[in-house]
Amino acid sequence: QSALTQPPSASGSPGQSVTISCTGTSSDVGAYNFVSWYQQHPGKAPKLMIYEVTKRPSGVPNRFSGSKSGNTASLIVSDLQAEDEADYYCWSFAGGENWVFGGGTNLIVL
Amino acid sequence: QAQLVQSGAEVKEPGASVMVSCKASGYTSNNYAIHWVRQAPGQRLEWMGWINPGKGDTQSSQRFQGKVTITKDTSATTVYMAVSSLTSEDTGVYFCAKKTIGHPHGLDVWGQGTTVTVSS
């Protein structure tokens, strides 16, 4: 199972919006609405930000949202804040009880 | 408050095996799966496999089949992940994470991570 494809980096200025893509195939991202997104600061454990494509856990700011079109899921971060600077990973069900992560995107707040 | 607490850092020689534990508290462990994730230094997260502590069913990523064994204790509150025939490529941080069996599909609670260093 190959990793899902994410851009290595993304950037934006405070207050702007940034979209991070996660491209898979018709066997994983395209087949199921089971994509979740994780934020990881250096030296820390990942944190769930979005699950099942669009749902946000309690406590996650509504500046974070998700969507999906075909084989590509997206994480949208609006009104960028300095604390949003981190690595972001998508994770998708791939069938047959298997799951796969994306390659990760380093979000830089300029 | 659901919590996962992992065992401490390990240093192993090449060819040895290592076992990392993940102890659950604050929730009914039978209703949730435990997934294992590896992160090599400076690299991406990599899904390794999962276990249903209630039934003991396991599934490993094809990449780790034959390399990784995931088990549980009889109380289903502690899960173990063993990696055999260690090489330098197994160096990294190993995380356990909790997910509901069925919906919702997301890893909502994570352990603090266990650093495994493979070095002669």
Interface residues (C-beta under 8 A of the other chain):
Chain A: Q1 A3 F34 S36 Y38 Q40 A45 P46 K47 L48 I50 Y51 E52 K55 P57 Y89 W91 F93 E97 N98 W99 V100 F101 G102 G103 G104
Chain B: H35 V37 R44 L45 E46 W47 W50 Q59 S61 Q62 R63 F95 A97 H103 P104 H105 G106 L107 D108 W110 G111 Q112 G113
